[in-house]
Amino acid sequence: MPNALELTAAQVFRRRLAERLGRSVLLMITSVAALAVLGIIFFIARESIPFFRDHGVVDFFFKNAWYPSHNPPEFGAAAIFLGSLLVTAAAILFSVPIGILAAICLSDMLSFRVRQVVKPIIEMLAAVPSVVFGFFALTIIAPWLQQLGEHWRWLGLDSGTNALTASIVLGVMALPTIVSVSEDALQAVGRELREGSYALGATRAETLCKVVVPAAASGIFSAVLLGIMRAIGETMVVWMASGNSARIPEPWFNLLQPIRTLTATIAGDMGEADQTTGSAHYSVLFAMGLCLLLFSFVCSLAGERVVARQKRRMQGR
């Protein structure tokens, strides 16, 4: 192969042209995902603008009256937003402690042979279709809660399809993501910090709580954010198991009453909305989708800032 210093001007030109063409092709390939996301945001925002222009924002976010088929229709989605936040928060409170403890157990307590068996089994939960989880909630969890409510009437549990049923199943669905990403973050800490902590006389519990987990905090936080987005974006489970009642529970944090979420409303009402004339019912569903996108965008930005801050803190040490 000729030396670079021996190349002619034409060969140098062809090499530089090939390099620039290669970079351009790779840039175009990597830009496809970003352009697709921007296109989705543009389409959803365009379809939701007519609703915000004609009905405003205040009633949509703060009024509790969801009657899209009335004349005139009412689109107060306060109960629906509260239902989404309530189910997501309960699912995360259920899955985050279990997921982080499971990740710690996989990374620092189980043997390598056992971990190679257990981790793929946990990750297989992510491959189970959401409709299967919905059937599980309807056939197993909901009847069990219904029987529990019949025996303990003081709970006020009138139906097995409620926020608690949906939260339990969503928590199980978020577990594989939280466990897998958290375990990878704990493994990335490395043996040096662990061995240094043991050399200074720290116990295994002290090493895990004061060295390993703080060092992997950014990765664990990213896992929690992914679990939140997995829970709030789920459709089939909440549609089948939440009860689909567009009213605020009494009290508002009561998980034993039916609720409705944004995703279930979009999935359930899209077939009933008039798509040909661009009705307000059709536009309000895109407004809900835009709110979900903005929430995911804010979560992603928060995750990036936390990860960057944690990296600067670790570099400062």
N, C-alpha and C positions, 0 to 999 in steps of 0.2 A: 504493500500500500504506500503511495507516495507521501512524503512528508508535507505538512501544511505549508512550510516555507517554499516548497518546490511547486505548489499549485499555480496554475495560470490564472489570469484574471477571470476568464470565463468559468473555470472550475470553482473559484471562490464565490462568484456570483450565483452559480447554480446551487452550491451548498447553502449559502445564506437564504436563498429563495425557498429551498426545501425546508429549512429550519423554520422560517416564518410561516410557511404554509402548514407545517405540522402543528405549530403553536396555535394558529388560527382555527384549525379543525378541532383541536382539543378544547379550545375556548368555546367554540360553538356547541360542542357536546356537553360540556359542563354547564353551559348557560341554559340548556333545555329545561332543567328542573326549575331554575329561577324564573324563567319566562312562563312556564306553566303555572307556577304559583301566582305570579303577577296577573296572568290572564284570568285565573279563577277569581282573584280578589276584584278585578275590574268588572267581570261579568256579574258577580253577586252584588257589588256596590251599585252598578247601573240599574239592576232590577229592583233594588230596595229604595232607591231615591224617590220614586213616586209616592211611596207610603209615607216617608218622613216629610215630604213636601206637602201632602194633603192632610195628614193627621197629626203631625208634630211628634215630639219626643217625650214630653212629660207624661201624657196618658199611657203611652206604650210601656214606659219603665215603672211608673208609680201607681197606675190604676189597676184594680183587681176586678176586671169584668171582661172575660174572654167569650164573646158571642159573635163570631164572624158571620153567622148566617142570619142574624136579625136585620131588621130594616128600621133605622140605620144600624149598621154593624158596629160592634165595640171590640176594640183590640187592646184591652188592658192586660198586659202580660206579666204583671208583678208576681203573681202566684207561680207562673211558669219559670221565671228566672229564679225565684226562691227555691222551687223544687229541684232545679238543676244544681244549684249551689249546695242544697241540703244533702242530696244524694251523693254528690262528689265528695263533700267534706266527710261524710260518714264512711264512705268507701276508703278514703285515704287514711282516716283514723284507724280503720281496721287493718289495712294492708301495709302501711308504712312500718309500724313496729315489728310485725311479723316478718316482713320482707328484709329489713335491715338485720334483725337477729339471725334470720336464716342465712343471709349473706356472710355474716361474721362466722357463723358455724361452718359454712362451706369453705371459707378461706383460711381459717386458723385453727379449727378444731377437728374436723374430719380428716381422715387419711386421704392421700391422693387417689387411691383405688376407689374408695367409697364416693369421693367427690365426683369422679368421672362417671359414676352411675347415677347419682342423685341429681346433679345439675341438669343433665339432658331431660330427665323426667319432669322437673319443674318447668323447664323451657317448653316442653310439649304442650303445656296448658295454653300457651300463646297460639298454638296451631288449631285449637278447638274452635269451630265456628261459633259465633255469638248466639245463633239461634239455638244451638244445643244447650248453652248455658241458660237461655230463656226457658226452654222446656224443662230443664232441671229445676229452675226456680218455681215453675208452675206446678210440677208434679211432686216435688219433694219438699221444698222449703215452705211454699204457700200453704199446702194442707197441714203441715206441722204447726205453723203459726196459727192457722185457723182453729185447730184443736186446742192449742194453748190458750187462745182467747176464749174458747167456750168453757174451759176449766177455770181460768182466772179472769173473770169478767171485769174486775177492777182495773185491768190494763186498758180497757176501752179499745180492744183490738177487734174491730168489726169485720175485717177482711184480711185474707192472707196475702193479697197483692197490695203492697204498700211500699213506703220508702225504705223500710228496713230490709225487706226481701231484695229489692233492687240494689241496695247498698252492699249487702253481703256478697251477692254474685259479682258486682262490679269490683269489690275488693279482691275477690279470688282472681278475676280476670287481670287486674293490675299487678298481681304478685309476680308473675314471671318476669316482667320488665324491671320491676324494682329489685328483685333478687339478682338477676343476671347482671345488670349494669352496676349495682352496688358491689357485687362480688368481684367484678373486673376492676373496679376502682380500688378495692382493698388489696387485690393481688398486685396492682401497679405500684403500691407503696414500696414494695421490695423487702428483701430480707435484711438489708443493712440497718434500717431504723429499728426493726424488731430485735436484732441481735445487739445493737447498741443499747437499747432499753434494758434487755436482760443483763447485759454486762454491768449496768449501773445498779443492779439489784432489784429492778422492778419485777413484780409478779406478772403472770399472763393477763390477769384482769386489768391491772394498771397499764400494761403495754397496749392492750386493746382500746381501753377507754381514753387514755391520755396521749397516746402516740399514733396508733394506726388509724383509728376513726377520725381524729382531727385532720390527719394528713390526707385522708380520702374524702374529706367533707364536700369538696366541690363535685366529685363524681357521684356521691350519695345524693346531693341536692339535685343533680341532673336526673338521677333515677326517680326521685320523688316527683319532679316536674313531668317526666314522661308518664309516670303513673297517673298524675292528675289529668293530663291531656287524654290518656287512654280512657279514663273514667268519664270525663265530661263529654267526650265525643262518641260514646257508645249509644247505639240506637235500639237494636232489637231487644236487649234485655230490659231496658227501662220501658219500652213500649209494651212488652208482654207482662212484666212483673210489678210495675209501679202503681197500677190502678187507674192511671190516666184521668185524674180528677184535677181540674184547673181551679183549685181553691187553696187558700193558705191554711195549713194545719193549725189547730188550736191545742196548745200554744204552737208558735211558728216552728219550733225545733222538734216537734213530736214526729218521730220516725214511724209510728204505728198507724199513721193515716195515709190514705192514697194521695199521690201527688202526680204532677205531670212535668216533664222536662222539655227543654227546647228541641232536642233531637227527636223525641217521640212526637212532638207536635208537628214538626216538619214532615216526618215520615207519614203520620196519620192524616194530615190535612192536605198534602200536596195533590192527592187524587181527587179531592173535592173542590179544590180551588179552580176557578175559571182562568185557564191559561191563555185563551184566545183573545180576550179583551183587556188583559192586564189589570185584573181587578185588584182591589185593596187587599183582599184575602191572599191573593197570589203574591203580592209585593211584601206583605208582612212576613211571610215565611222566609223570603230572602233577607229581610231585615234581621230575623233571628239567626240565620246562617252567618250574616256579617258580624253579628255580636260574638258568635262562637269563634270566628276567624280572628277577630281582634283580641279576644281573650287568649287564644293560643299564641298570638304574636307577642302579647305582653309577657306571657310566661316564658317564651323563648328569650326575649330580651333580658328578663330578670335572671334567667339561668346563665346567660352569657356574662352578665355583669358579676354575678357571684363567682363564677369560675375564674374570671380574670382577676378579681380581687383576691381570691384564694391563692392563685399563682404568684401574684406580687407579694403576698404575705409570706409564702414559703420561700421565695427568692430572697426576701429581706432577712430571713433567718440564716 
